[in-house]
């Protein structure tokens, strides 16, 4: 009778191993963490539905740009003019390939022609002091 019990135990063990192996063969990339390359040949994959939109950026999307803030501060008794603005632009060309945002800070203000420039933000001493908490 001991031999029958041993054989019965072996059969149960082998059945459990067989069930585990069959379970492994039923897993694929859609129901486990396996990559699609581990699927057997001929496996059909669910293709996601197309949205009808073309690939890439869509019309109206602003896009993403990287900016670099390029600035200079002058503590002189005379207003900053176009010469300093040109020097700052020359420095920025060497400094970065990203889109520069130009800022000039001045104790004594700016020339009228520099104030008319839209590519540079001119910040005077008065404006700076307004931002300081009292």
C-alpha positions, 0 to 999 in steps of 0.5 A: 500500500505504501507504493500506491501512496508514493505513486499517487503523490508523484502523479499529483506533483507532476499534475501541478507542474504540468498546470504551471507549465501550461499557465506559462504557455498561455501568457503573452505580451497582452496579459503579462509583462512580457515584451511583444518580441517574446510572443510566439510567431503568428500572434495577433496583436490588437492594433490601436484605433487611428484617430484620423490625425496626422503624425506629429504636431497638430495645427494650432499647437504652440510647441515647446521651445527652450529659452535662455535668459540673457541679461546684463546689469549696468551701474553707471551714471549714464543711460544704456544705449544701443551699443550695450544692446548689440554687445549683449546680442553678440554674447548671446550668439556665442553662449547658446543655441536656444531662443534668447530672452534679453534683459538689460538692467540699468541704474540710470535708465535707457536711451529712447531708441533702446526703449523702443526695441521689442526684443529686449526687456529694459528694467530700470532701478525704479522698477527693480525697487518696486519688486522688493518687499517692504 
